[in-house]
Amino acid sequence: PEGNRDMTMDSKTAMPATEEGMSSGSAQSPDVLVIDQKIIRNGTINISVKDALKTKAEVDAILAKHKAYVGNEQLDNNDYQTNYHLQIRVPADQMDALIADLEALDGTVTFKSINARDVTEEYMDLETRLTNKRAYLDQYRQLLKTARTIEDILKVREQIRVLEEEIE
């Protein structure tokens, strides 16, 4: 029976970007600020094949080759066709090669869409908040060492508990 494979791929990658700034009138070399961009790439590819079960085994071998895995799998099988819907998780540096191998399967690519989203700002914001919370946690631990009353100890421990939960 004719089969159709619908695959969604997710990948995260960090790519370096630079911003250069020069002070006006200065003959000095420019300061370079290096920012590790955080890019999330997603893609969808539909491949129509003659034998979905055979092709699924080939896809499994491709996934192993690229250190990828199936995050979610759905099989739709009826009298007319067999459809696999796979959500594939792949390391960022392997995504393009994995897509090329999937496109090389014995079948017809009927749909393909790849997109990227820059999440650097959100990542940096979370990193900053996490760093600040860890600093507060260290300060509360120092306060706990100097707390003298039971009431103070309980208040500081509660703050430590809240911060530890937020950090996790």
C-alpha positions as CSV (number, residue, x, y, z in Angstrom):
1,P,0.0,0.0,0.0
2,E,1.1,3.6,-0.6
3,G,2.3,5.4,2.5
4,N,2.8,8.9,3.5
5,R,5.3,10.0,6.1
6,D,4.9,13.3,7.9
7,M,7.9,14.3,9.9
8,T,8.5,17.3,12.1
9,M,12.0,18.1,13.2
10,D,13.1,20.4,16.0
11,S,16.6,21.6,16.5
12,K,18.4,24.1,18.6
13,T,21.6,25.7,17.5
14,A,24.0,28.4,18.7
15,M,25.6,30.5,16.1
16,P,28.1,33.3,16.8
17,A,27.3,36.8,15.9
18,T,29.3,39.9,16.3
19,E,28.5,43.6,16.9
20,E,31.3,46.1,16.4
21,G,31.4,49.5,18.1
22,M,33.9,52.3,17.7
23,S,34.2,55.5,19.7
24,S,34.1,58.4,17.3
25,G,37.4,59.9,16.4
26,S,39.4,57.0,17.8
27,A,42.2,55.3,15.9
28,Q,42.0,52.3,18.2
29,S,40.7,48.9,17.0
30,P,37.0,48.4,17.5
31,D,35.6,46.7,20.5
32,V,34.0,43.4,19.5
33,L,31.1,42.0,21.5
34,V,30.5,38.4,20.7
35,I,26.9,37.1,21.3
36,D,26.1,33.4,21.0
37,Q,22.8,33.5,19.1
38,K,20.3,30.9,20.2
39,I,18.3,29.8,17.2
40,I,15.5,27.2,17.3
41,R,14.9,25.5,13.9
42,N,11.7,23.6,13.1
43,G,10.8,21.8,10.0
44,T,8.1,19.7,8.5
45,I,8.6,17.3,5.6
46,N,6.0,15.0,4.0
47,I,7.3,12.1,1.9
48,S,5.0,9.8,-0.1
49,V,6.5,6.3,-0.4
50,K,5.4,2.9,-1.8
51,D,6.1,0.9,1.4
52,A,5.7,2.9,4.6
53,L,6.8,0.0,6.9
54,K,10.0,-0.5,4.9
55,T,10.7,3.2,4.8
56,K,10.1,3.5,8.5
57,A,13.0,1.1,9.1
58,E,15.2,3.2,6.8
59,V,14.2,6.4,8.7
60,D,15.1,4.7,12.0
61,A,18.6,4.0,10.6
62,I,18.9,7.6,9.4
63,L,18.0,8.8,12.9
64,A,20.6,6.7,14.5
65,K,23.2,8.0,12.1
66,H,22.4,11.6,13.0
67,K,22.0,11.0,16.8
68,A,18.3,11.9,16.5
69,Y,15.3,10.3,18.1
70,V,11.6,10.1,17.7
71,G,9.9,12.4,20.2
72,N,6.4,11.4,19.2
73,E,5.1,8.8,16.7
74,Q,1.7,8.2,15.3
75,L,0.6,5.4,12.9
76,D,-2.6,5.7,10.8
77,N,-3.2,2.4,9.0
78,N,-6.3,1.7,6.9
79,D,-7.3,-0.3,3.8
80,Y,-6.0,2.3,1.5
81,Q,-2.7,3.6,3.0
82,T,-0.4,3.6,5.9
83,N,0.7,6.9,7.4
84,Y,3.5,7.6,9.9
85,H,3.6,10.9,11.6
86,L,7.0,11.3,13.4
87,Q,8.2,14.2,15.5
88,I,12.0,14.0,15.3
89,R,14.4,15.6,17.7
90,V,17.8,16.2,16.2
91,P,21.1,17.9,17.4
92,A,21.4,21.3,15.7
93,D,24.5,20.4,13.8
94,Q,22.9,17.3,12.3
95,M,19.6,18.8,11.1
96,D,20.6,19.7,7.5
97,A,22.3,16.4,6.9
98,L,19.3,14.5,8.4
99,I,16.9,16.4,6.1
100,A,19.2,15.6,3.1
101,D,19.1,11.9,4.0
102,L,15.3,12.0,4.4
103,E,14.9,13.7,1.0
104,A,17.1,10.9,-0.6
105,L,14.7,8.2,0.5
106,D,12.9,6.3,-2.3
107,G,9.8,8.5,-2.5
108,T,8.5,11.9,-3.4
109,V,8.7,14.9,-1.1
110,T,5.2,16.3,-1.2
111,F,5.8,19.1,1.3
112,K,8.7,20.7,3.1
113,S,8.9,23.7,5.4
114,I,11.9,24.8,7.5
115,N,11.9,27.9,9.8
116,A,14.1,29.4,12.4
117,R,13.4,31.6,15.4
118,D,15.9,33.7,17.3
119,V,15.4,33.2,21.0
120,T,18.7,34.8,22.1
121,E,17.0,37.7,23.9
122,E,14.7,35.4,25.9
123,Y,17.7,33.1,26.7
124,M,19.8,36.0,27.9
125,D,17.0,37.3,30.0
126,L,16.5,33.9,31.7
127,E,20.3,33.6,32.2
128,T,20.4,37.0,33.9
129,R,17.4,36.2,36.1
130,L,19.0,32.8,37.1
131,T,22.3,34.5,37.9
132,N,20.5,37.0,40.1
133,K,18.5,34.4,41.9
134,R,21.6,32.4,42.6
135,A,23.3,35.5,44.1
136,Y,20.2,36.1,46.3
137,L,20.3,32.5,47.4
138,D,24.0,32.9,48.4
139,Q,23.1,36.0,50.4
140,Y,20.3,34.3,52.2
141,R,22.5,31.4,53.1
142,Q,25.0,33.8,54.6
143,L,22.2,35.5,56.5
144,L,21.1,32.1,57.8
145,K,24.5,31.6,59.4
146,T,24.1,34.9,61.3
147,A,20.4,34.6,62.2
148,R,19.9,34.5,66.0
149,T,16.2,34.0,66.6
150,I,14.0,31.2,65.6
151,E,11.7,33.6,63.8
152,D,14.6,35.0,61.7
153,I,15.9,31.5,60.9
154,L,12.4,30.4,59.8
155,K,12.0,33.5,57.6
156,V,15.4,33.1,55.9
157,R,14.8,29.3,55.4
158,E,11.4,30.2,53.7
159,Q,13.1,32.6,51.4
160,I,15.8,30.0,50.6
161,R,13.1,27.4,49.8
162,V,11.3,29.8,47.5
163,L,14.5,30.7,45.6
164,E,15.5,27.1,45.3
165,E,12.1,26.2,43.7
166,E,12.4,29.2,41.3
167,I,15.9,28.2,40.3
168,E,14.9,24.6,39.6
